[in-house]
């Protein structure tokens, strides 16, 4: 692959960067909302169900926050 082809494939527009950044922020906000909802809802559950729900929600929260951070870094590091 020549340098010209590589530059063309790695260079992204400002709108692409903005979409990555906004998507990352949205995912992080959803992760924080999920943490709050889980804390409120888990208080009313029995012990066994609360444990399983907490594990599932922590995994989903990790994906939301980790994915959001990845999107933010990808949007920030792209060349214009």
N, C-alpha and C positions, 0 to 999 in steps of 0.2 A: 504494500500500500504506500503510495507516494505521500509526501508531506502535505501537498495540496488536498488530497482526498481526506487525510486524517484531520486536517484543520476544518474542513467543511463538515465532517461528521460530528466533531466535538464542539463546534461553535453553535450556541443556541441563542435565540432571540430574547429580548427583554421580557416579552410576554410569557415565554416558556419558563424563564427564571421566576417570574412573579407567580405563575401557576404552581411551581414546586414549593415556593415559600408559603403561599397561602394554604396549600394542601397540608404542609407540615404543621402550620399553626392550628389548623382545624383538627387534625388528628391529635395533637397534644391537648387541645381544649376538650375534645371528646374523652380522652383518657382521664383527665381530671374530673370531668362530670361523672364518668363511670366509677371512679373511686368514691366520690361523694354518695352516689346512689347506692353503691354496694354497702357502704357503712350504715346508711339509714335502713335499708331493707334487711340486712343480715341480723339486726338486733331482734327481729321478731321471729326468726327461724329457730327450729330445734338444732341441737348440737351437730348431728350427723349431716344434715342438709346444709347447715351454715358452713361447715368445713369444706364440703364439696363445692358449694357456690363460691366460697372465698377463693379456692384454688382456681376455679374456672375464670372468675373475674380478674384475679391477679394476672393470669396468663393473657387475657384479653387486654388488660390495661398495659401490660408490658409491650404487647404488639402495637397498640395505639401510640404510646409515648415513644417507643423505639422507632417505629415507622415514621412518626412525625419528625423526630430528630434527624433521621436519615434524609427525609425530604428537604428539611431545612438546610442541611449540609450540602446536599446535591444542588439545590437552587442557589446557594451562596457561592459555591466553588466553580460554577460553570463560567466559561469564558464568554464574553460578549463580542 
